[in-house]
Amino acid sequence: MQICRAANVEHRIRKTEGDKRENENRVLTMKGVEAMGETGKERWSRNERRSTREGWEGSTGRREIWDRHFARPFVLIHDSQVDIAYAPFVERFQIFLQDVWKYDITAGRPKLATWIEEMNKIDAYTETKCDPEELIQNYKQWNSKSISQPTIMASPFVKEDLPPTLDSTSTEPPPLFDGTTRLYIAYVCPFAQRVWIARNYKGLQDEIKLVPINLGDKPTWYKEKVYPENKVPSLEHNNKVIGESLDLLKYLEDNFEGPKLLPNDPSKQRFSEELLAYTDTFNKTVFTSFKGDPVKETGGVFDYIETALNKFEDGPFFLGQFSLVDIAYAPFIERFQVFLQDVWKYDITAGRPKLTIWIEELNKIDAYTHTKGDPEEIVQGFKKRFLGQ
Ligand SMILES: N[C@@H](CCC(=O)N[C@@H](CS)C(=O)NCC(=O)O)C(=O)O
């Protein structure tokens, strides 16, 4: 077998709409191509190692993936040398940038997100992956002198100007079913906030237009022409309108591009179902407690959250990495925390270190922080609604 490697690489990868992983759709334009035979493979390895820090894990990773491919003559090679060359580095940069700077390199980069996902389906690669925790520790030590916490997050998140709220003075609905995808929300609604966060996180600000409505004075066209249930959120997409926030989170995950919000790991997927099903119990218990003694009545459900956050060690979120589950809980915990603190002086994070970190980490995610309500307004709104004050 002849193996080619660019000495001076200039490459382009084109993927067609159909099967993105077909090698024939990858176009490599190379300058100074070096033809390599059996021994060339070893030379390739050696050169690669020399080109970076001696013995640095990145090149070792590449070499291992390469070895695994060629140790298995019957495995179809879908990924190109270019993918192999980048994979170990993107893997490490992703983990490290996320951990130290909370920089999600896939946010707003749907193609990169898909590439990482597809790479993770290739055993020859996944078998070589490093332990994220070990990697972070090594990189931190290696860079201990130069790492400083940035003041500005290096996220591609673009802060949008939020559209004004529509009320009953709005007599004309938007041009319905004109091909525009619209997310009907209320800025104060935690259910709507869930879908709004997911839309932001996936970088769909341009694809999904926000239509905020005033819940206390809704435009009449909303119930008559958009969503007869007369609740928010609802999503107008592909000539239909669908509702229910948890269903919509999954709908966005399945029907739109962007960083994935559900991991492939089956045990994490099972746990996500359990946690999503628990949101109702959690919310009802806390809302009901406002009429009684929240300090006594909510201990169990907040402890459930604390225990759940202990389950996976590979990150501060419910499933390790940020997911739909965090989005499902975030708007409610945001409200419960400020209200319980203000009225009952109950700090839900006291004695709950995982919850403390979860809230801290959540507040580093722009897609979420951009949707947050004003704490003072939340407290006033809840006092009026639940305490009649
Ligand atoms: N189960 C629904 C609940 C949605 C819901 O209750 N939304 C409230 C606002 S937070 C609503 O639209 N209520 C109707 C109203 O206020 O007239 C979901 O998860 O989407």
The ligand as an SDF file (V2000), in Angstrom:
LIG
                    3D

 20 19  0  0  0  0  0  0  0  0999 V2000
  -45.8890   22.2490   30.3560 N   0  0  0  0  0  0  0  0  0  0  0  0
  -45.6650   23.4690   29.6340 C   0  0  0  0  0  0  0  0  0  0  0  0
  -45.9260   24.6220   30.5660 C   0  0  0  0  0  0  0  0  0  0  0  0
  -45.8850   25.9670   29.8560 C   0  0  0  0  0  0  0  0  0  0  0  0
  -46.5180   27.0460   30.7050 C   0  0  0  0  0  0  0  0  0  0  0  0
  -47.2310   26.7820   31.6840 O   0  0  0  0  0  0  0  0  0  0  0  0
  -46.2860   28.2980   30.3470 N   0  0  0  0  0  0  0  0  0  0  0  0
  -46.9180   29.3680   31.0290 C   0  0  0  0  0  0  0  0  0  0  0  0
  -46.0230   30.5710   31.2110 C   0  0  0  0  0  0  0  0  0  0  0  0
  -44.6470   30.2620   32.2070 S   0  0  0  0  0  0  0  0  0  0  0  0
  -48.1030   29.8580   30.1950 C   0  0  0  0  0  0  0  0  0  0  0  0
  -47.9790   30.0810   29.0150 O   0  0  0  0  0  0  0  0  0  0  0  0
  -49.2430   30.0180   30.8350 N   0  0  0  0  0  0  0  0  0  0  0  0
  -50.4020   30.5240   30.1840 C   0  0  0  0  0  0  0  0  0  0  0  0
  -50.7700   31.8770   30.6360 C   0  0  0  0  0  0  0  0  0  0  0  0
  -50.0400   32.4660   31.4410 O   0  0  0  0  0  0  0  0  0  0  0  0
  -51.7790   32.3810   30.1490 O   0  0  0  0  0  0  0  0  0  0  0  0
  -44.2480   23.4660   29.1010 C   0  0  0  0  0  0  0  0  0  0  0  0
  -43.3700   22.8120   29.6540 O   0  0  0  0  0  0  0  0  0  0  0  0
  -44.0070   24.1190   28.0640 O   0  0  0  0  0  0  0  0  0  0  0  0
  1  2  1  0
  2  3  1  0
  2 18  1  0
  3  4  1  0
  4  5  1  0
  5  6  2  0
  5  7  1  0
  7  8  1  0
  8  9  1  0
  8 11  1  0
  9 10  1  0
 11 12  2  0
 11 13  1  0
 13 14  1  0
 14 15  1  0
 15 16  2  0
 15 17  1  0
 18 19  2  0
 18 20  1  0
M  END
$$$$
